[in-house]
Amino acid sequence: MNLDLITSTFIIGVLAASLRLATPILLAALGEMFVERAGILNLGIEGTMLIGALSGFLGAYWTGNLWAGVLAGMLAGILFGLLMGFMSITVKANQVVAGLGITILGGGLSTLLFRLAFGLRTTPPTLDIFPTLPIPLLSRIPWIGPILFEHNVLVYLALALVPVASLVLYRTHFGLKVRAVGESPDAADTRGIRVELIRYLCLMIGGAMAGIGGSYLVLGSLGLFWTQMTAGRGFIAVAVVVFSKWDPARALLGAWVFGLASAVQISLQTLSVPIPSEILLMLPYIITVIVLVGVSRRAEFPGAFAVPYYRGGKE
């Protein structure tokens, strides 16, 4: 291990990379926060992110416009959110089973559609990603500038959505309805709040955010699509929501833990650390699970969490 390579530039690079690696998880977690606040458990985020990644790639590849790719990923995510809503709200299927089914569907469908579009290739098609946009003046601040203010537009979007999500959840009439539906749908219903509509809207928000998170992997990071590229990030996003206790600012911290662990893992490989690569690849997930489990043991779930709502108490 070459310790001489660990300089201030190296540390800044790791911290900046951690923020980029945290972005798709943060986007998905912010959307899932609305879903769970409304009383729905959506374990289909992984599949939604995969279909969002594929849709983002196809949208950008066929139109030549990266924002068209983001829009395509968002729309695909909304469709998967509606599918989850149909199964968990309309049909009232078990939410765990429905979510896992959507994850399986997203994985299989994204692989099938990609092969139908491009066939079997030895070299996958690629496209340009969003360029880095240093923020004037702020990017020149020592240490802080390169870490926080030298990223692409999707990273800035994810960071900006943290206060927006907090404002909507805790300072708007819509956010009040969402929390009321999640805590006591019966009481919300008696006050004229349309429980099913609110839950559908939240699933659409969650699906859109997961779709953008998936498209970020393609359009903001790698420039290509491959099967199962989300690598468990959807499930990590669910864990981040619980860790955050449904608070957007804490969700940023939880997502950053995974991003930092991933950045450290990559950096350790470049330093030729005498540790098997398989263990290093496991490191982000091990650290994330330990941290999230340790701090979320006292999490208090919404009162009607994962419970189907039957109007009038009829089942």
Summary of the structure (lengths in Angstrom):
residues: 315
radius of gyration: 19.9
end to end distance: 62.6
largest distance: 68.5
contacts: 1124
relative contact order: 0.21
helix: 73%
strand: 2%
